[in-house]
């Protein structure tokens, strides 16, 4: 088969699968939160409400597409699809199984983290382009949060790179074969790096308790205040997609990726990613939102020192073993 056609088909499969999972995660989160809060969640549309995401999509498509009179139309319109495109681009370097990698780059980790960090651009575009003080404050908070948590996130991601000696994600997964997952080994630095990476990923995705850019008690709806219809839906979907991609990256870097009991395969990466994804919902519905000063203290006074410590410990481990 023509390599361009094979690449296009593979990309279509990955993107479609990821978007389906992200869409139906809205149903799962409602059911999950309902169980925690003694509420039923979606029940009316389809069996146990399983068709609720389709009903939400149809509702959003019927909403009027309103652009505020004083908004910047270019920034306002481009922000929503750009956010989703950037998230989906990260999936290009995810290895699903041995030999099953859309783009097995030598700098795969660097590419994924670089693209992920660009998510702040469409977020601020939405805030600035809306010409709304609530949206603008949300965008400014998003930049402060992204700059702060990007540093400990990169430090945590350096641990599997140091232990493996490679930026290639497939090499990092291969080094964790037979259960030698970096979240468990070496004891101490690996586990701390995994927790730090996971928490910083939540902060980058603006998920509770790190969602001060969208704090409804202070900023109405943050950057989405002026968005209606499918543009709002795309911003909402991009947030879920970012969370899913963060779970996939954490599973690949620290939990062995495709490695598992029995034959290796993409099912192990998918199971681990979905378990982490569900864990994010558990965190969201269990903890209160941090204040802005608490969030900055967590990043600069705790996250960065911890990140430097685990990087140093990993380097010492490689040197003396």
SEVEXTI-354365 format. One record per residue (C-alpha): residue number from 1; residue in three letters; x, y, z. Coordinates in pm, whole numbers, plus 32768, in hexadecimal, padded with zeros to 4 digits. Example, Ala and Ser with C-alpha at 12.3 -4.5 7.8 and 13.67 -1.06 7.14 Angstrom:
<atoms>
<resi->1, resn->ALA, X->84CE, Y->7E3E, Z->830C>
<resi->2, resn->SER, X->8557, Y->7F96, Z->82CA>
</atoms>
This chain:
<atoms>
<resi->1, resn->UNK, X->8000, Y->8000, Z->8000>
<resi->2, resn->UNK, X->8071, Y->8161, Z->7FB8>
<resi->3, resn->UNK, X->8117, Y->81E9, Z->80F8>
<resi->4, resn->UNK, X->8054, Y->8330, Z->80E0>
<resi->5, resn->UNK, X->7F0C, Y->8273, Z->80C8>
<resi->6, resn->UNK, X->7F71, Y->818B, Z->81E5>
<resi->7, resn->UNK, X->7FCA, Y->82B8, Z->82BA>
<resi->8, resn->UNK, X->7E80, Y->8363, Z->826D>
<resi->9, resn->UNK, X->7DB7, Y->822A, Z->82C1>
<resi->10, resn->UNK, X->7E78, Y->81F1, Z->8404>
<resi->11, resn->UNK, X->7E49, Y->835D, Z->8467>
<resi->12, resn->UNK, X->7CD4, Y->8345, Z->841E>
<resi->13, resn->UNK, X->7CB4, Y->8211, Z->84FC>
<resi->14, resn->UNK, X->7D74, Y->82AE, Z->8620>
<resi->15, resn->UNK, X->7CC6, Y->83FF, Z->860D>
<resi->16, resn->UNK, X->7B6B, Y->8367, Z->85EA>
<resi->17, resn->UNK, X->7BA4, Y->8279, Z->870C>
<resi->18, resn->UNK, X->7C2C, Y->838B, Z->87EE>
<resi->19, resn->UNK, X->7B09, Y->8475, Z->87A2>
<resi->20, resn->UNK, X->7A0A, Y->8362, Z->87E1>
<resi->21, resn->UNK, X->7AA9, Y->8315, Z->8932>
<resi->22, resn->UNK, X->7AB5, Y->8487, Z->898D>
<resi->23, resn->UNK, X->794A, Y->84BB, Z->8927>
<resi->24, resn->UNK, X->78C6, Y->8395, Z->89EF>
<resi->25, resn->UNK, X->79A0, Y->83F2, Z->8B16>
<resi->26, resn->UNK, X->78A6, Y->850B, Z->8B51>
<resi->27, resn->UNK, X->779E, Y->83FF, Z->8B8D>
<resi->28, resn->UNK, X->7889, Y->833A, Z->8C6C>
<resi->29, resn->UNK, X->78E4, Y->846E, Z->8D38>
<resi->30, resn->UNK, X->7776, Y->84C3, Z->8D73>
<resi->31, resn->UNK, X->772C, Y->8361, Z->8DE2>
<resi->32, resn->UNK, X->7868, Y->8359, Z->8EB6>
<resi->33, resn->UNK, X->7819, Y->84A5, Z->8F5E>
<resi->34, resn->UNK, X->76AF, Y->843B, Z->8F8D>
<resi->35, resn->UNK, X->771B, Y->82FF, Z->9041>
<resi->36, resn->UNK, X->77FD, Y->83C9, Z->9127>
<resi->37, resn->UNK, X->76ED, Y->84C9, Z->9171>
<resi->38, resn->UNK, X->75BF, Y->83DF, Z->917D>
<resi->39, resn->UNK, X->7530, Y->845D, Z->9031>
<resi->40, resn->UNK, X->74C4, Y->838B, Z->8F05>
<resi->41, resn->UNK, X->757C, Y->8442, Z->8DEF>
<resi->42, resn->UNK, X->74FE, Y->8422, Z->8C86>
<resi->43, resn->UNK, X->73DC, Y->832C, Z->8C6D>
<resi->44, resn->UNK, X->72EC, Y->839E, Z->8B5B>
<resi->45, resn->UNK, X->73AA, Y->838C, Z->8A10>
<resi->46, resn->UNK, X->73F6, Y->8223, Z->89B9>
<resi->47, resn->UNK, X->742F, Y->8103, Z->8AAB>
<resi->48, resn->UNK, X->74B8, Y->8192, Z->8BF5>
<resi->49, resn->UNK, X->74E6, Y->82DA, Z->8B39>
<resi->50, resn->UNK, X->75F8, Y->8255, Z->8A53>
<resi->51, resn->UNK, X->7583, Y->8329, Z->892E>
<resi->52, resn->UNK, X->7597, Y->846E, Z->89F4>
<resi->53, resn->UNK, X->76D9, Y->84E2, Z->8944>
<resi->54, resn->UNK, X->7624, Y->84CB, Z->87F4>
<resi->55, resn->UNK, X->7503, Y->8596, Z->887F>
<resi->56, resn->UNK, X->75FC, Y->8699, Z->8900>
<resi->57, resn->UNK, X->76A0, Y->86AB, Z->87A9>
<resi->58, resn->UNK, X->7551, Y->86E0, Z->86F9>
<resi->59, resn->UNK, X->74F3, Y->87ED, Z->87F4>
<resi->60, resn->UNK, X->763C, Y->88A8, Z->87C2>
<resi->61, resn->UNK, X->761A, Y->8896, Z->8646>
<resi->62, resn->UNK, X->74C6, Y->8942, Z->865F>
<resi->63, resn->UNK, X->7544, Y->8A60, Z->8736>
<resi->64, resn->UNK, X->757B, Y->8BB3, Z->8693>
<resi->65, resn->UNK, X->76E5, Y->8C08, Z->8644>
<resi->66, resn->UNK, X->770B, Y->8D5C, Z->86EB>
<resi->67, resn->UNK, X->7842, Y->8E35, Z->86CC>
<resi->68, resn->UNK, X->784A, Y->8F5F, Z->87BC>
<resi->69, resn->UNK, X->7844, Y->90AC, Z->8709>
<resi->70, resn->UNK, X->798B, Y->9124, Z->87A7>
<resi->71, resn->UNK, X->7A42, Y->8FD5, Z->878B>
<resi->72, resn->UNK, X->7B67, Y->8F90, Z->86A3>
<resi->73, resn->UNK, X->7ABA, Y->8EA9, Z->85A7>
<resi->74, resn->UNK, X->7BF9, Y->8DFE, Z->852E>
<resi->75, resn->UNK, X->7C80, Y->8DA4, Z->8687>
<resi->76, resn->UNK, X->7B25, Y->8D53, Z->8707>
<resi->77, resn->UNK, X->7AD9, Y->8C5E, Z->85EC>
<resi->78, resn->UNK, X->7C30, Y->8BBC, Z->85D0>
<resi->79, resn->UNK, X->7C67, Y->8B75, Z->8744>
<resi->80, resn->UNK, X->7B6A, Y->8A58, Z->8768>
<resi->81, resn->UNK, X->7BD9, Y->8976, Z->8645>
<resi->82, resn->UNK, X->7D4A, Y->89C5, Z->867F>
<resi->83, resn->UNK, X->7D3A, Y->8940, Z->87E1>
<resi->84, resn->UNK, X->7CAC, Y->87F4, Z->876C>
<resi->85, resn->UNK, X->7DA7, Y->87D8, Z->864D>
<resi->86, resn->UNK, X->7ECF, Y->8809, Z->8737>
<resi->87, resn->UNK, X->7E53, Y->86FD, Z->8825>
<resi->88, resn->UNK, X->7E1B, Y->8604, Z->870B>
<resi->89, resn->UNK, X->7F78, Y->864A, Z->867F>
<resi->90, resn->UNK, X->8011, Y->85B9, Z->87BC>
<resi->91, resn->UNK, X->7F80, Y->8462, Z->8767>
<resi->92, resn->UNK, X->8067, Y->844E, Z->8637>
<resi->93, resn->UNK, X->818C, Y->83D8, Z->870C>
<resi->94, resn->UNK, X->80D4, Y->82E7, Z->87F5>
<resi->95, resn->UNK, X->814D, Y->817D, Z->87C9>
<resi->96, resn->UNK, X->8026, Y->808F, Z->87EC>
<resi->97, resn->UNK, X->80E5, Y->7F49, Z->87BF>
<resi->98, resn->UNK, X->823D, Y->7ED7, Z->8741>
<resi->99, resn->UNK, X->8257, Y->7F54, Z->85DE>
<resi->100, resn->UNK, X->8104, Y->8002, Z->85F5>
<resi->101, resn->UNK, X->816A, Y->8170, Z->8610>
<resi->102, resn->UNK, X->80DE, Y->8281, Z->852E>
<resi->103, resn->UNK, X->8222, Y->834B, Z->8544>
<resi->104, resn->UNK, X->8340, Y->82AE, Z->8608>
<resi->105, resn->UNK, X->840B, Y->83ED, Z->8633>
<resi->106, resn->UNK, X->8562, Y->83FA, Z->86D8>
<resi->107, resn->UNK, X->84DE, Y->8521, Z->87A1>
<resi->108, resn->UNK, X->8384, Y->8490, Z->87E4>
<resi->109, resn->UNK, X->836D, Y->8501, Z->8951>
<resi->110, resn->UNK, X->83E7, Y->865E, Z->88FA>
<resi->111, resn->UNK, X->82EE, Y->8676, Z->87D9>
<resi->112, resn->UNK, X->81C8, Y->8606, Z->88B1>
<resi->113, resn->UNK, X->8219, Y->86F2, Z->89D0>
<resi->114, resn->UNK, X->825D, Y->8816, Z->88E3>
<resi->115, resn->UNK, X->810F, Y->87ED, Z->8833>
<resi->116, resn->UNK, X->8061, Y->87C5, Z->8983>
<resi->117, resn->UNK, X->80F8, Y->8908, Z->8A05>
<resi->118, resn->UNK, X->8071, Y->89C2, Z->88D5>
<resi->119, resn->UNK, X->7F0F, Y->898B, Z->8957>
<resi->120, resn->UNK, X->7F34, Y->8AD2, Z->8A13>
<resi->121, resn->UNK, X->7F35, Y->8B8B, Z->88C4>
<resi->122, resn->UNK, X->7DCB, Y->8B40, Z->885B>
<resi->123, resn->UNK, X->7D5D, Y->8B6E, Z->89C5>
<resi->124, resn->UNK, X->7DE8, Y->8CCE, Z->89CD>
<resi->125, resn->UNK, X->7D6A, Y->8D0F, Z->886C>
<resi->126, resn->UNK, X->7C0B, Y->8CBD, Z->88E7>
<resi->127, resn->UNK, X->7C33, Y->8D9E, Z->8A16>
<resi->128, resn->UNK, X->7CC5, Y->8EC6, Z->895A>
<resi->129, resn->UNK, X->7BED, Y->8EA1, Z->8824>
<resi->130, resn->UNK, X->7AAB, Y->8E9E, Z->88F0>
<resi->131, resn->UNK, X->7AED, Y->9002, Z->896A>
<resi->132, resn->UNK, X->7A4A, Y->8FA2, Z->8AB4>
<resi->133, resn->UNK, X->7AEF, Y->8FE8, Z->8C02>
<resi->134, resn->UNK, X->7A90, Y->8E95, Z->8C91>
<resi->135, resn->UNK, X->7B19, Y->8DE0, Z->8B61>
<resi->136, resn->UNK, X->7C55, Y->8EB5, Z->8B61>
<resi->137, resn->UNK, X->7C98, Y->8E6E, Z->8CD1>
<resi->138, resn->UNK, X->7C62, Y->8CFD, Z->8C8B>
<resi->139, resn->UNK, X->7D5F, Y->8D08, Z->8B70>
<resi->140, resn->UNK, X->7E60, Y->8DBF, Z->8C46>
<resi->141, resn->UNK, X->7E31, Y->8CC1, Z->8D5C>
<resi->142, resn->UNK, X->7E60, Y->8BA8, Z->8C60>
<resi->143, resn->UNK, X->7FAF, Y->8C39, Z->8BF0>
<resi->144, resn->UNK, X->802A, Y->8C61, Z->8D56>
<resi->145, resn->UNK, X->7FBE, Y->8AFF, Z->8DA8>
<resi->146, resn->UNK, X->8056, Y->8A65, Z->8C6E>
<resi->147, resn->UNK, X->81A5, Y->8B15, Z->8C9B>
<resi->148, resn->UNK, X->81B2, Y->8AAE, Z->8E08>
<resi->149, resn->UNK, X->8159, Y->893D, Z->8DE2>
<resi->150, resn->UNK, X->8214, Y->8905, Z->8C9E>
<resi->151, resn->UNK, X->835E, Y->890C, Z->8D5C>
<resi->152, resn->UNK, X->8316, Y->87F1, Z->8E55>
<resi->153, resn->UNK, X->8264, Y->8730, Z->8D3E>
<resi->154, resn->UNK, X->839F, Y->8734, Z->8C68>
<resi->155, resn->UNK, X->8476, Y->86D7, Z->8D93>
<resi->156, resn->UNK, X->8396, Y->85AC, Z->8DDB>
<resi->157, resn->UNK, X->83A2, Y->8541, Z->8C6D>
<resi->158, resn->UNK, X->851E, Y->854D, Z->8C7A>
<resi->159, resn->UNK, X->8523, Y->8425, Z->8D6A>
<resi->160, resn->UNK, X->84C1, Y->8318, Z->8C6A>
<resi->161, resn->UNK, X->85A0, Y->83C6, Z->8B6B>
<resi->162, resn->UNK, X->86CC, Y->83B2, Z->8C56>
<resi->163, resn->UNK, X->8681, Y->824A, Z->8CB9>
<resi->164, resn->UNK, X->8661, Y->81E2, Z->8B4C>
<resi->165, resn->UNK, X->875C, Y->82C9, Z->8AA6>
<resi->166, resn->UNK, X->8668, Y->8317, Z->898C>
<resi->167, resn->UNK, X->855F, Y->8415, Z->892B>
<resi->168, resn->UNK, X->84AF, Y->8311, Z->8854>
<resi->169, resn->UNK, X->836C, Y->82A5, Z->88FD>
<resi->170, resn->UNK, X->837D, Y->8145, Z->8870>
<resi->171, resn->UNK, X->84D9, Y->811B, Z->890B>
<resi->172, resn->UNK, X->8455, Y->8191, Z->8A5B>
<resi->173, resn->UNK, X->8339, Y->8094, Z->8A4C>
<resi->174, resn->UNK, X->8424, Y->7F7D, Z->89DF>
<resi->175, resn->UNK, X->8508, Y->7FC8, Z->8B08>
<resi->176, resn->UNK, X->83E2, Y->7F81, Z->8BF1>
<resi->177, resn->UNK, X->83A7, Y->7E20, Z->8B6B>
<resi->178, resn->UNK, X->834C, Y->7D04, Z->8C57>
<resi->179, resn->UNK, X->82B1, Y->7DE6, Z->8D5C>
<resi->180, resn->UNK, X->83DB, Y->7ECB, Z->8D9A>
<resi->181, resn->UNK, X->82FB, Y->7FFC, Z->8D8D>
<resi->182, resn->UNK, X->839A, Y->8148, Z->8DE6>
<resi->183, resn->UNK, X->8277, Y->819B, Z->8ECD>
<resi->184, resn->UNK, X->82F1, Y->807B, Z->8FA7>
<resi->185, resn->UNK, X->8463, Y->806C, Z->8F57>
<resi->186, resn->UNK, X->8550, Y->80F9, Z->8FC4>
<resi->187, resn->UNK, X->8499, Y->8109, Z->9112>
<resi->188, resn->UNK, X->845F, Y->826B, Z->9186>
<resi->189, resn->UNK, X->84C5, Y->834B, Z->9061>
<resi->190, resn->UNK, X->83ED, Y->8292, Z->8F63>
<resi->191, resn->UNK, X->82B1, Y->829E, Z->9035>
<resi->192, resn->UNK, X->82E4, Y->840C, Z->9093>
<resi->193, resn->UNK, X->8326, Y->846A, Z->8F28>
<resi->194, resn->UNK, X->81E9, Y->83B4, Z->8EBC>
<resi->195, resn->UNK, X->8110, Y->8469, Z->8FBF>
<resi->196, resn->UNK, X->81AF, Y->85B8, Z->8F67>
<resi->197, resn->UNK, X->817B, Y->857F, Z->8DF1>
<resi->198, resn->UNK, X->8012, Y->851A, Z->8E2A>
<resi->199, resn->UNK, X->7FBF, Y->8649, Z->8F04>
<resi->200, resn->UNK, X->806B, Y->873D, Z->8E19>
<resi->201, resn->UNK, X->7FAB, Y->86A7, Z->8CF5>
<resi->202, resn->UNK, X->7E67, Y->86F0, Z->8DB0>
<resi->203, resn->UNK, X->7ED8, Y->8857, Z->8DE0>
<resi->204, resn->UNK, X->7F2D, Y->887D, Z->8C6E>
<resi->205, resn->UNK, X->7DD6, Y->87F5, Z->8C10>
<resi->206, resn->UNK, X->7D29, Y->88E6, Z->8D01>
<resi->207, resn->UNK, X->7C7A, Y->87CE, Z->8DBC>
<resi->208, resn->UNK, X->7BFB, Y->87F6, Z->8F1F>
<resi->209, resn->UNK, X->7CA1, Y->883E, Z->9012>
<resi->210, resn->UNK, X->7D7B, Y->8901, Z->8F1A>
<resi->211, resn->UNK, X->7C69, Y->89AF, Z->8E52>
<resi->212, resn->UNK, X->7C96, Y->8B1B, Z->8EBA>
<resi->213, resn->UNK, X->7C8D, Y->8B8D, Z->8D4A>
<resi->214, resn->UNK, X->7B20, Y->8B19, Z->8D40>
<resi->215, resn->UNK, X->7ABA, Y->8B56, Z->8EAA>
<resi->216, resn->UNK, X->7942, Y->8B88, Z->8E85>
<resi->217, resn->UNK, X->791F, Y->8C25, Z->8FE0>
<resi->218, resn->UNK, X->7A09, Y->8D3F, Z->8F77>
<resi->219, resn->UNK, X->7A17, Y->8D4D, Z->8DF9>
<resi->220, resn->UNK, X->78BD, Y->8CD2, Z->8D8B>
<resi->221, resn->UNK, X->7948, Y->8BD7, Z->8C8E>
<resi->222, resn->UNK, X->7AA5, Y->8C64, Z->8C57>
<resi->223, resn->UNK, X->7B19, Y->8C5B, Z->8AEE>
<resi->224, resn->UNK, X->79D4, Y->8BB4, Z->8A7C>
<resi->225, resn->UNK, X->78F2, Y->8CCA, Z->8B02>
<resi->226, resn->UNK, X->78A7, Y->8D5B, Z->89A8>
<resi->227, resn->UNK, X->78A6, Y->8C14, Z->88E6>
<resi->228, resn->UNK, X->7768, Y->8B70, Z->886C>
<resi->229, resn->UNK, X->7707, Y->8A3E, Z->87A5>
<resi->230, resn->UNK, X->780D, Y->8959, Z->8712>
<resi->231, resn->UNK, X->792F, Y->8A45, Z->875C>
<resi->232, resn->UNK, X->78E5, Y->8A18, Z->88CD>
<resi->233, resn->UNK, X->78CC, Y->88A2, Z->888B>
<resi->234, resn->UNK, X->7A25, Y->889C, Z->87E5>
<resi->235, resn->UNK, X->7AC6, Y->894F, Z->890D>
<resi->236, resn->UNK, X->7A1A, Y->8860, Z->89F9>
<resi->237, resn->UNK, X->7A85, Y->8732, Z->892A>
<resi->238, resn->UNK, X->7BED, Y->87B1, Z->8917>
<resi->239, resn->UNK, X->7BFD, Y->87B5, Z->8A93>
<resi->240, resn->UNK, X->7B8B, Y->864B, Z->8AA8>
<resi->241, resn->UNK, X->7C76, Y->85EA, Z->898D>
<resi->242, resn->UNK, X->7D99, Y->8692, Z->8A3F>
<resi->243, resn->UNK, X->7D48, Y->85CB, Z->8B78>
<resi->244, resn->UNK, X->7D38, Y->8486, Z->8AB0>
<resi->245, resn->UNK, X->7E82, Y->84CB, Z->89FD>
<resi->246, resn->UNK, X->7F26, Y->851C, Z->8B4D>
<resi->247, resn->UNK, X->7EB1, Y->83CB, Z->8BD0>
<resi->248, resn->UNK, X->7F3B, Y->831A, Z->8A9D>
<resi->249, resn->UNK, X->808D, Y->83C6, Z->8AC2>
<resi->250, resn->UNK, X->809E, Y->8373, Z->8C36>
<resi->251, resn->UNK, X->804E, Y->8206, Z->8BE8>
<resi->252, resn->UNK, X->8159, Y->81FB, Z->8AD9>
<resi->253, resn->UNK, X->826E, Y->82A6, Z->8B9E>
<resi->254, resn->UNK, X->8237, Y->820F, Z->8CF7>
<resi->255, resn->UNK, X->814F, Y->80DE, Z->8CE2>
<resi->256, resn->UNK, X->81F0, Y->8012, Z->8BCF>
<resi->257, resn->UNK, X->810C, Y->8077, Z->8AB0>
<resi->258, resn->UNK, X->80B6, Y->7F3B, Z->89ED>
<resi->259, resn->UNK, X->8163, Y->7E59, Z->8AEF>
<resi->260, resn->UNK, X->8085, Y->7D7B, Z->8BC4>
<resi->261, resn->UNK, X->803A, Y->7C18, Z->8C2E>
<resi->262, resn->UNK, X->8021, Y->7B38, Z->8AFF>
<resi->263, resn->UNK, X->805A, Y->7BB0, Z->899B>
<resi->264, resn->UNK, X->80BE, Y->7D1F, Z->8973>
<resi->265, resn->UNK, X->7FCB, Y->7DF5, Z->88B2>
<resi->266, resn->UNK, X->7F0D, Y->7F3D, Z->8899>
<resi->267, resn->UNK, X->7E00, Y->7EB9, Z->8985>
<resi->268, resn->UNK, X->7EEC, Y->7EDE, Z->8AAE>
<resi->269, resn->UNK, X->7F3A, Y->8048, Z->8A5B>
<resi->270, resn->UNK, X->7DC6, Y->808B, Z->8A2D>
<resi->271, resn->UNK, X->7D69, Y->7FE7, Z->8B7B>
<resi->272, resn->UNK, X->7E73, Y->80A4, Z->8C3C>
<resi->273, resn->UNK, X->7E16, Y->81EE, Z->8B98>
<resi->274, resn->UNK, X->7CA4, Y->81C3, Z->8BE1>
<resi->275, resn->UNK, X->7CEA, Y->816A, Z->8D4B>
<resi->276, resn->UNK, X->7DB5, Y->82A9, Z->8D71>
<resi->277, resn->UNK, X->7CA1, Y->8365, Z->8CBC>
<resi->278, resn->UNK, X->7BA3, Y->82E3, Z->8DB8>
<resi->279, resn->UNK, X->7C92, Y->8343, Z->8ED0>
<resi->280, resn->UNK, X->7C8C, Y->84A9, Z->8E52>
<resi->281, resn->UNK, X->7B11, Y->84AD, Z->8E79>
<resi->282, resn->UNK, X->7B36, Y->8425, Z->8FDA>
<resi->283, resn->UNK, X->7C29, Y->8540, Z->902D>
<resi->284, resn->UNK, X->7B46, Y->8643, Z->8F8C>
<resi->285, resn->UNK, X->7A13, Y->85E4, Z->9055>
<resi->286, resn->UNK, X->7ACC, Y->85B3, Z->919D>
<resi->287, resn->UNK, X->7B97, Y->86EF, Z->91D2>
<resi->288, resn->UNK, X->7B56, Y->8865, Z->91DE>
<resi->289, resn->UNK, X->7BEF, Y->8960, Z->90EF>
<resi->290, resn->UNK, X->7D3A, Y->89FC, Z->9156>
<resi->291, resn->UNK, X->7D54, Y->8B75, Z->917B>
<resi->292, resn->UNK, X->7E3F, Y->8C22, Z->908B>
<resi->293, resn->UNK, X->7F4E, Y->8C5C, Z->9191>
<resi->294, resn->UNK, X->7F35, Y->8AF1, Z->9206>
<resi->295, resn->UNK, X->7F5C, Y->8A7C, Z->909F>
<resi->296, resn->UNK, X->8096, Y->8B4C, Z->9066>
<resi->297, resn->UNK, X->812C, Y->8ADB, Z->91B2>
<resi->298, resn->UNK, X->80EA, Y->8972, Z->9153>
<resi->299, resn->UNK, X->81A0, Y->899B, Z->9009>
<resi->300, resn->UNK, X->82CA, Y->8A72, Z->906B>
<resi->301, resn->UNK, X->8307, Y->8A14, Z->91D8>
<resi->302, resn->UNK, X->82B1, Y->88A2, Z->91CE>
<resi->303, resn->UNK, X->829A, Y->8824, Z->9066>
<resi->304, resn->UNK, X->83E4, Y->88AE, Z->8FE3>
<resi->305, resn->UNK, X->84BB, Y->8848, Z->9112>
<resi->306, resn->UNK, X->841E, Y->86EC, Z->9105>
<resi->307, resn->UNK, X->845F, Y->86DA, Z->8F8E>
<resi->308, resn->UNK, X->85CD, Y->873A, Z->8FBA>
<resi->309, resn->UNK, X->85F1, Y->8638, Z->90CF>
<resi->310, resn->UNK, X->8566, Y->8516, Z->9001>
<resi->311, resn->UNK, X->863B, Y->8577, Z->8ED4>
<resi->312, resn->UNK, X->8773, Y->8579, Z->8FAE>
<resi->313, resn->UNK, X->8713, Y->842E, Z->9051>
<resi->314, resn->UNK, X->86D7, Y->838F, Z->8EFA>
<resi->315, resn->UNK, X->8827, Y->840A, Z->8E79>
<resi->316, resn->UNK, X->88D5, Y->837A, Z->8FAC>
<resi->317, resn->UNK, X->881C, Y->8231, Z->8F7D>
<resi->318, resn->UNK, X->8893, Y->8215, Z->8E13>
<resi->319, resn->UNK, X->89F5, Y->8274, Z->8E74>
<resi->320, resn->UNK, X->8A1F, Y->8179, Z->8F8F>
<resi->321, resn->UNK, X->895F, Y->8050, Z->8EFE>
</atoms>
